Amino acid sequence: MAWFAFARLARAMITILVVVGFAFIVLRLSGDPALEILSNDAPPEARDAFRSAFGLDQPIWLQFFDYMTRVATGNLGNSMREGRDALSVVIERIPITLALSLPALLINVLIGIPAGILAALHRNSLLDRGVMLGAVAGFTIPSFVLGLLLVLVFSVQLGCLPSGGARSWHHAILPVLTLGAGGAAVLARYTRSAMLEVLGQPYIRTAHVKGVPWGLIVYRHALPNAAIPMVTIVGFMVGQLIAGAVLVESVFAWPGVGRLLVASVVSRDLPVVQCVLFLVALTMVTSNLVVDLLYGLLDPRIRRGGHA
């Protein structure tokens, strides 16, 4: 198990380095921030001073080396627009994003998993068809389209919920529902597929023939063996806590990390964009690492395969 954990940790570290390096190079090659951040009337001397202050006048390989050296010490640079620590700019937005993402994740788990289990236990029934119809609809409708539809119904037509902002908990209802609907649909589909595969195994039929109560079969035999696909999807959703809210925050004018990322990309505030991407990569890689370790605990065959 120790070697299995070390191998997964090393892979996670390499993944973060690759993501950070790729983002750095692409952002540096996509344009000059001095042309976006400074006004059109700024003299060439001011733009040259701006580039020099942020090291943009250096060769890209030297910029990359300096950036990775600073990242290793926890320094992610200063915001080009606000002039303060980029990490502080991002961190102060994280609680605002989590105020949407965590309730949405709770909705995903509390609705998606039970719905998928019920659909699998009542295969080809009216309940199964209804759950899958809702899952397909929730999976295929883009989040920004669903958000606009909810605004049209509950804000414009009914007038019972605000269409945007973050002044009270009422403003979080529509974006949380928008985030939660798609995730619950995905989790329901995967849970149903995993349960159907397990319920068709010989040991399930054997336990049923021996007279083991059906509820006990589902709880003690089917659910534990169907847990790995569920853990995979939930882990992916945890990794998407920050990145998954980008479109929804833009639709509902929610001042979180996702909206900050969009604004920073438009304004070419490269340190803030790089900081957001670094935290997103760290979150996703960490969640995948936890999922891999849970795999090793849930299924010893995976742990032995990792050792080999």
Residue pairs with C-beta under 8 A, 6 or more apart in sequence:
1 296
1 303
3 306
3 307
4 293
4 296
4 303
4 306
4 307
5 293
5 296
7 306
8 289
8 292
8 293
8 306
9 289
12 285
12 286
12 288
12 289
15 281
15 285
16 278
16 281
16 282
16 285
19 277
19 278
19 281
19 285
20 68
20 71
20 274
20 277
20 278
20 281
21 64
21 68
23 273
23 274
23 277
23 278
24 63
24 64
24 67
24 274
25 60
25 64
27 270
27 273
27 274
28 56
28 60
28 63
28 270
29 60
31 268
32 51
32 56
32 268
33 50
33 54
33 56
33 80
33 268
33 269
33 270
34 42
34 47
34 50
34 51
34 56
35 47
35 268
36 267
36 268
37 50
37 80
37 81
37 267
37 268
37 269
38 46
38 47
38 50
48 57
50 56
50 80
51 57
54 77
54 80
54 270
54 271
55 62
55 63
55 66
56 63
58 66
67 77
67 274
70 76
70 77
71 278
76 85
76 86
76 87
76 271
76 274
76 275
76 278
77 86
77 271
77 274
77 275
78 84
78 85
78 86
78 271
79 85
79 86
79 89
79 269
79 271
79 272
80 268
80 269
80 270
80 271
80 272
81 264
81 267
81 269
81 272
82 89
82 269
86 271
86 272
86 274
86 275
87 275
89 260
89 272
89 275
90 257
90 260
90 272
90 275
90 276
90 279
93 255
93 256
93 257
93 260
94 242
94 256
94 257
94 279
96 166
96 254
96 255
96 256
96 257
97 241
97 242
97 245
97 249
97 254
97 256
97 257
97 258
98 241
99 166
99 172
99 256
100 172
100 175
100 176
100 179
100 245
100 248
100 249
100 254
100 256
101 179
101 240
101 241
101 242
101 244
101 245
102 241
103 172
103 176
103 180
104 176
104 179
104 180
104 183
105 180
105 183
105 237
105 238
105 241
106 180
107 176
107 177
107 179
107 180
107 181
107 183
107 184
108 180
108 183
108 184
108 186
108 187
108 234
108 237
109 187
109 234
111 180
111 184
111 188
112 183
112 184
112 185
112 186
112 187
112 188
112 191
113 187
113 188
113 191
113 230
115 131
115 134
115 135
115 184
115 188
115 191
116 131
116 187
116 188
116 189
116 190
116 191
116 192
116 194
116 195
117 191
117 192
117 195
117 218
117 223
118 127
118 131
119 127
119 128
119 131
119 132
119 188
119 192
120 128
120 191
120 192
120 195
120 196
120 199
121 195
121 199
121 218
122 128
123 196
128 192
131 188
131 192
132 188
132 189
132 192
134 185
134 188
135 185
135 186
135 188
135 189
135 192
136 185
136 189
137 185
138 146
138 181
138 182
138 184
138 185
138 186
139 182
139 185
139 186
139 189
141 149
141 181
141 182
142 247
143 178
143 179
143 182
143 247
143 248
143 251
144 247
144 248
144 250
144 251
146 178
146 181
146 182
147 174
147 175
147 178
147 247
147 248
147 251
147 252
148 251
150 174
150 177
150 178
151 163
151 164
151 174
151 251
151 252
154 160
154 161
154 174
155 161
155 162
155 163
155 174
156 163
161 170
161 173
161 174
162 170
162 171
162 174
163 174
163 252
164 171
164 251
164 252
164 253
164 254
165 171
165 252
165 253
165 254
166 172
166 253
166 254
166 255
171 252
171 254
172 254
174 252
175 245
175 248
175 249
175 251
175 252
175 254
178 248
178 251
178 252
179 244
179 245
179 248
183 237
186 233
187 230
187 233
187 234
187 237
190 229
190 230
190 232
190 233
191 226
191 229
191 230
193 229
194 226
194 228
194 229
194 230
195 222
195 223
195 226
197 226
198 204
198 221
198 222
198 225
198 226
199 222
201 225
203 221
204 217
204 221
204 222
207 217
207 221
208 214
208 217
224 298
227 298
228 295
228 298
228 299
231 291
231 294
231 295
231 298
232 291
235 287
235 288
235 290
235 291
235 294
236 284
236 287
236 288
236 291
237 244
238 283
238 287
238 290
239 283
239 284
239 285
239 286
239 287
239 288
240 284
241 283
242 257
242 258
242 276
242 279
242 280
242 283
243 258
243 280
243 283
243 284
245 254
245 256
245 257
245 258
246 258
246 259
246 261
246 262
247 258
248 254
248 258
249 255
249 256
249 257
249 258
249 259
249 262
250 258
250 259
250 262
253 259
257 276
257 279
260 272
260 276
261 272
261 273
261 276
263 269
264 272
264 273
264 276
265 273
295 302
295 303
296 302
296 303
296 306
297 303
